[in-house]
Each structure stands twice: as C-alpha cells, then as structure tokens.
Amino acid sequence: MDSVTTTEDTDEWRKARKRARKPPYVSPALSAAQAGQLKGPRETRTKRRTRARVINLKERNLNMLKNDLILRNPLRLLGHENEAIVPQGGFGAVLARAGVGKTALIVQVALNTMLQQKNVLHVSLNDPVDKVNLWYQEVLNSLAHQYHVRQIKELWESIQMNRFIMTFNVEGFSVPKLEERVKDLTEQQIFNPHMVIIDGLPFDESLRTPLETLKAFSENHRLHLWFTVTTHRHEAPDEDGMPVQLASVADLFDAAIQLQPEGKKIHIRCLKGGPADTDICEQLLDPSTMLIQVPK
C-alpha cells in the first residue's frame, strides 16, 4: 500500500532535518566553566603560561630598573661603588648641621642597598616610624622623577620588605638594648640586617666606650654601620679639618662625609675614606630635592 504524504508532513520533516544539521544548542545560561571544559586542559595551560610570561616580564623590567638605579647610586657619584666605602664591621658617618640633609643622604645610601635586595635596619632616635617611612618615600619619589621612572609604586612594593625601622628615645638608647633587639629579629628570622643606620645619636666625649662596644657588635655581625652626626655652626674643626663631634673617635671610622652649605649650595665633602681625586668627592646636594646632583 502506497504511503500518503501530506504537505504539512513534508514541511515538518524538512524543519526536523534542518534542525538536525544545526550544531548543538548551548543555552546562554551555561556557565563559563562548562565552556572551559569544552576547550580542554591544553588551552587552560596556554593561558597559565601567558599569565606567567606577563608576570616574568614585569619582574624582569623591575630588575632592569633596579640595576639602572644602582648604577646611579650616590656613593658611585662620590667615587665609590655600592657601600664599599664602609667595609664589613666598619663605621661611616654623615655630618652636617641640623636641617641640611643628613637623613636625606643616608636614606639614598639605604635605598641603594635595598635595591640590591639587601636588608637595612634604620634606627631612629628622633623621629617616629611614620616620619622615617615618609623620608624613604619622598626620596624615592624624587629619584623616580629625576630618572623618569614610571613604575614607582611597583618599585616601592618590591623593596620596602628590605627595610626595618626601629625607634628609641635618645635617653633610652644603649648598645646592649640594640644588640638585644637585633638578636631577637635574627633569631626569630624576622629580619637579618646587612646595613644598620643609627640616626640621631648625640656625639660627645662620653661616646667612645659605647662606640667601641658597637664596633665589636658590628664586626661580629659583619654589618655596614652608618651614623648621622649633627654639627654646629659656631664650633671650629680640629687641625685636621675634622668636626669636633668626630675628632676624638675618628680612628673608629672608615668614612666620613660632610654636608656644608655655602650660600644656596650644599657641598658634599669626603673628610675620610674618600677617593684620592678630590674633584670626584666634591659634589653638590640639590637643596630642592635633597638628591646628589648628577654631573652635567
């Protein structure tokens, strides 16, 4: 018996065959996770590798930036590389009258050490933690502006872990207390300093014995130790040109750098430990940025 096909039947079958030839319908409600499963693990691994390459590229750019800033470090402008001006266990001093730029210069030295991924312990006897931290950020911002650095936020985040700020009252500071705190930091693996800065210690005739104890501490821990020393306008230097604050203990120091204002200029002079070429050591500190001026 012959089959009978109506027009309506034919249309329905045509529609059915057309639907069958279409790809499977994916509802908009399907999650991105399902789409990811259809793509398979190979594409997921590719995305991961791409993200890793982006991260590595950022790290490489930051490392290149750090190396560039290290080549421009203030000690190199003074004829020295890195902190080699002060050997392990050695003492260095930055001397100037109040407000001339001692902290700004010593922070530049500290930032150079931090850029090399070495730890700096900053001991402040005058300022609270927030003010010391602000010094670092302002000096780094000035360096970034001077050398046209754009990734200032990323740069700061990558080096600030290499610095630890410790504060004391001047009256409450002693070498045994400092040794105890440093011992706590190192034994608990919180922070192991490479350089120590003591900012604000009064220098007088009674300081020799504490400095000798501190010298032994520095030698035992192989530290590079820097001091800021406040001088006074009315006090004449000794016959060797050394400020009186350092004259009686100068034999304990490997380097001494003095900031001396003359008119609108601030001269940087190496009193001890500087290069033989005095023209190299004679540099200027920019009063507006407190940075060592780059020779033109």
ABEGO torsion letter per residue (X at the ends): XBBBBBAAAAAAAAAAAAAAABBBBBBAABBAAAAAAAAEAAAAAAAAAAAAAAAAAAAAAAAAAAAAAAAABAAAAAGBBEAAABBBGBBBBBBBBBGAGAAAAAAAAAAAAAAAGBBBBBBBAABBAAAAAAAAAAAAAAAAAAAGBABAAAAAAAAAAABBBBBBBAAABBAAAAAAAAAAAAAAGABBBABBBBBGBBBBAAAAAAAAAAAAAAAAAGBBBBBBBBBBAABBBBAAGBBAAAAAAAAABABBBBBBBBEABBBBBBABGBBABAAAABBBBBAAAGBBBBBX
